[in-house]
Amino acid sequence: MSKHAPSFPSRVWSRWMSVPLWLQILIGMVLGIIAGITLGDDASYLKPIGTLFVNTIKMLIVPLVFCSLIVGVTSMQDTAKMGRIGFKSFGFYLGTTSIAISIGLLVGYVMQPGAGLGLEGAKIVSEVKEAPTLMDTLINIVPTNPVAALASGQILQVIVFAVALGISLVLIGEHGKPAIRVFESLAEAMYKLTDMVMKLAPYGVFGLMAWVAGEYGLDMLLPLIKVIVAVYIGCALHILGFYSVVLTVFGKLNPMQFFKGIGNAMAVAFTTSSSAGTLPASMKCASENLGVNKKISSFVLPLGTTINMDGTALYQGVTALFVAQAFGIDLTWVDYITIVLTATLASIGTAGVPGAGLVMLTLVLTTVGLPLEGVAIIAGIDRILDMARTVVNVSGDLVATTVIARSEDELDVEHYNADMEQSALIAQHNEVDIQQKVAENVKSNS
Ligand code: ASP
């Protein structure tokens, strides 16, 4: 053997590093499930690896959203265009969410997940948190103290402040330029940091999956398996069926390319159950794999993360029917329509964090007079449902971003259709381009 031949561990390591990230994440997920089932309760010792990963991505959210949104707004210059994109995003989000809940209701109606559970008259003591009202949500989007909003990670408030600051920086012309350059440089640094953090995803995903598989085991799942299957079928229909149609009809795009491009974000969403936490991964997928201009993704994605929750709405449809069936309560057509309206509105106020949908479920159940005890039953398996609905939430945001970018001529279709390796090359090329531009800027200003 030559003196400089790499050792066995370093060969394994370099082999591992040459595996594409999405495959690394998938391997982490499968190994995590195996570890969780084998170790049972002891798998909780692996949870800190997952928590560490979640903390690192959470660390990115506020500075990433804040800086990239300001850069997005200031680079748009055209305020009419911004208004149009905001309007389109909002309409798109509300439309897809109401379709999602209708799919949820349909699946719940056909599969009857709660039938025969025989809970009529049952009284289960449950502690249920109050959901915020829609009015509270609307009033609170303007931060009284932007620093507090940044510090406490109130994303909707951060969006409002960043957009306002971005517009003001454009309006003051020359005076705004130095600050814009600072934000541009910070945004680039945040993209780089996201890149680094995403390399930790396979290990974090391993820890999180081991913990979930260890905690739930099979015994606890069996009685409620029908609800789980119903929610997962609904989510699959929405993603593979409805989103494919939207991408084909409204975006004139090949859905397969889309799903290939968002694999990393989906894996992070599935394991973290947090669309806010997945935001850095979604932004990276949108610009690097799908070819969406960062101007669009930096605005439409954070907005979607906070107000667009197709998966959550779908889950509320299935679970509301589950509760009605389990407690033997018949619903009228008016109740169905009320569920669609409340769940659509509730999804605006749902935070992109684990378990938020369960809190909002109380709002939907109360509005149609269903027993809140149902929430306690669902709570036992909520994490498993949360994983699937968060994947839908994140995919929905990315569909909207892609279709809106396409309609604004801000989608690089060649990049979108390129295979993964070509995409990486294009992304690298763009990065060099940006760095050159920054260097030229610095030169011309010095
Ligand atoms: N966990 C979901 C999300 O972050 C929200 C929910 O609980 O439904 O998108």
Boltz pocket constraint, residues with backbone or C-beta under 6 A from the ligand:
constraints:
  - pocket:
      binder: B
      contacts: [[A, 273], [A, 274], [A, 275], [A, 276], [A, 305], [A, 309], [A, 311], [A, 312], [A, 350], [A, 351], [A, 352], [A, 353], [A, 354], [A, 355], [A, 356], [A, 357], [A, 358], [A, 386], [A, 389], [A, 390], [A, 393], [A, 394]]
      max_distance: 6.0
